Amino acid sequence: MPVPSPVAGFSFVSARDRQLAGGVARRPCEKHAEIVMSVMSLASPPTKVEPLNAEQAASLDRDGYLLLRGAVPAAWRDALRAAFDAGVGAGDQWAAPRGAGWRHALVDLDPTVQRTCRLPLLLAAGARMLAGPFYLAQVEGREPLKDGGHQPLHRDGAGMKAVAALVFLDAYGPDNGATRVVPRHLDPGSLDHVEPAEALSLITAGEAGDILVFDADLAHGATCNRSGARRRSLLLNFVEEGNRTTMEACRAIRNVRMDTSEMFVP
């Protein structure tokens, strides 16, 4: 199964990256995955997720994404920005190269970040798209630098059933690298023809505390941060439970440090 590279939107790792990482990413990680799966048999029962309301569910089914306005409580936002800034370090803190033109932050051990990843509306959107047991595979911080951040329209899932979400920690729009999406009902289904897809893309805009959650195979991409204004975000991924072993086998090279044992069920 193909696994997207960390330089794309979804911070997964290719088979080649795992080979290059040698002992760090192969046998120890595979052994770790076996341990995790063993421990899971003794873990707490799955966490039940409440469904979206009918209007939200219909919008998500039609468009392949939801923009959850003001979903993050205002009282959490300063703590999330502080966690992001504290997690920014040198490039060598990452096991695999990160994309140029971006600031990256290790945030997955922060308790407010973890609470944010479990907001009921966010989990409900993930449950709607995955339609079965799933888990939080990872979360990290990303911010496009001035004149950086532009990405071609792309799909992160590479056929893997997964959900991506961006938790915006600053106001965002077309001047500071906001994400654009091609709604599912307009999506031609292929990125072979870039022009039609770009013409159909919509640039998101909003305020700190919004969450954009979408099918990982939806065509999307960041825009250029022309203004240089801050546009910090948390990027998180929900993955169906059936792909846990594949993901856990490369958690070291994805810089995943958090406990990923919790399972969510619709």
ChimeraX attribute file (.defattr): number of C-alpha atoms within 10 A of each C-alpha:
attribute: neighborCount
match mode: 1-to-1
recipient: residues
	/A:1	10
	/A:2	12
	/A:3	19
	/A:4	20
	/A:5	21
	/A:6	18
	/A:7	15
	/A:8	17
	/A:9	21
	/A:10	23
	/A:11	24
	/A:12	24
	/A:13	22
	/A:14	16
	/A:15	17
	/A:16	11
	/A:17	19
	/A:18	21
	/A:19	12
	/A:20	13
	/A:21	15
	/A:22	12
	/A:23	11
	/A:24	15
	/A:25	22
	/A:26	20
	/A:27	14
	/A:28	15
	/A:29	20
	/A:30	19
	/A:31	12
	/A:32	18
	/A:33	20
	/A:34	15
	/A:35	12
	/A:36	18
	/A:37	15
	/A:38	11
	/A:39	11
	/A:40	15
	/A:41	10
	/A:42	8
	/A:43	12
	/A:44	10
	/A:45	11
	/A:46	15
	/A:47	14
	/A:48	14
	/A:49	20
	/A:50	15
	/A:51	17
	/A:52	19
	/A:53	10
	/A:54	9
	/A:55	8
	/A:56	19
	/A:57	16
	/A:58	12
	/A:59	12
	/A:60	22
	/A:61	15
	/A:62	14
	/A:63	18
	/A:64	23
	/A:65	25
	/A:66	20
	/A:67	18
	/A:68	18
	/A:69	13
	/A:70	14
	/A:71	19
	/A:72	23
	/A:73	12
	/A:74	11
	/A:75	8
	/A:76	14
	/A:77	19
	/A:78	11
	/A:79	16
	/A:80	26
	/A:81	20
	/A:82	11
	/A:83	21
	/A:84	26
	/A:85	17
	/A:86	12
	/A:87	18
	/A:88	16
	/A:89	13
	/A:90	10
	/A:91	13
	/A:92	9
	/A:93	12
	/A:94	16
	/A:95	15
	/A:96	21
	/A:97	14
	/A:98	17
	/A:99	16
	/A:100	11
	/A:101	16
	/A:102	18
	/A:103	21
	/A:104	24
	/A:105	25
	/A:106	23
	/A:107	26
	/A:108	24
	/A:109	16
	/A:110	15
	/A:111	13
	/A:112	16
	/A:113	23
	/A:114	15
	/A:115	12
	/A:116	19
	/A:117	24
	/A:118	15
	/A:119	13
	/A:120	16
	/A:121	21
	/A:122	22
	/A:123	24
	/A:124	23
	/A:125	27
	/A:126	32
	/A:127	25
	/A:128	18
	/A:129	21
	/A:130	20
	/A:131	12
	/A:132	14
	/A:133	18
	/A:134	27
	/A:135	25
	/A:136	25
	/A:137	26
	/A:138	25
	/A:139	28
	/A:140	23
	/A:141	28
	/A:142	22
	/A:143	25
	/A:144	28
	/A:145	23
	/A:146	18
	/A:147	16
	/A:148	21
	/A:149	24
	/A:150	19
	/A:151	16
	/A:152	14
	/A:153	21
	/A:154	20
	/A:155	20
	/A:156	25
	/A:157	21
	/A:158	15
	/A:159	13
	/A:160	16
	/A:161	18
	/A:162	25
	/A:163	28
	/A:164	23
	/A:165	26
	/A:166	22
	/A:167	25
	/A:168	29
	/A:169	25
	/A:170	20
	/A:171	18
	/A:172	24
	/A:173	18
	/A:174	17
	/A:175	14
	/A:176	27
	/A:177	32
	/A:178	23
	/A:179	24
	/A:180	22
	/A:181	24
	/A:182	23
	/A:183	21
	/A:184	18
	/A:185	11
	/A:186	13
	/A:187	18
	/A:188	15
	/A:189	13
	/A:190	12
	/A:191	16
	/A:192	9
	/A:193	10
	/A:194	12
	/A:195	9
	/A:196	14
	/A:197	21
	/A:198	18
	/A:199	9
	/A:200	14
	/A:201	19
	/A:202	13
	/A:203	17
	/A:204	17
	/A:205	17
	/A:206	17
	/A:207	14
	/A:208	22
	/A:209	21
	/A:210	23
	/A:211	26
	/A:212	19
	/A:213	25
	/A:214	26
	/A:215	28
	/A:216	27
	/A:217	20
	/A:218	23
	/A:219	26
	/A:220	26
	/A:221	25
	/A:222	23
	/A:223	24
	/A:224	22
	/A:225	25
	/A:226	17
	/A:227	13
	/A:228	15
	/A:229	16
	/A:230	17
	/A:231	21
	/A:232	27
	/A:233	28
	/A:234	26
	/A:235	23
	/A:236	21
	/A:237	24
	/A:238	25
	/A:239	23
	/A:240	24
	/A:241	20
	/A:242	13
	/A:243	16
	/A:244	19
	/A:245	15
	/A:246	13
	/A:247	20
	/A:248	22
	/A:249	21
	/A:250	26
	/A:251	21
	/A:252	21
	/A:253	22
	/A:254	23
	/A:255	18
	/A:256	19
	/A:257	14
	/A:258	16
	/A:259	12
	/A:260	15
	/A:261	18
	/A:262	15
	/A:263	18
	/A:264	23
	/A:265	20
	/A:266	19
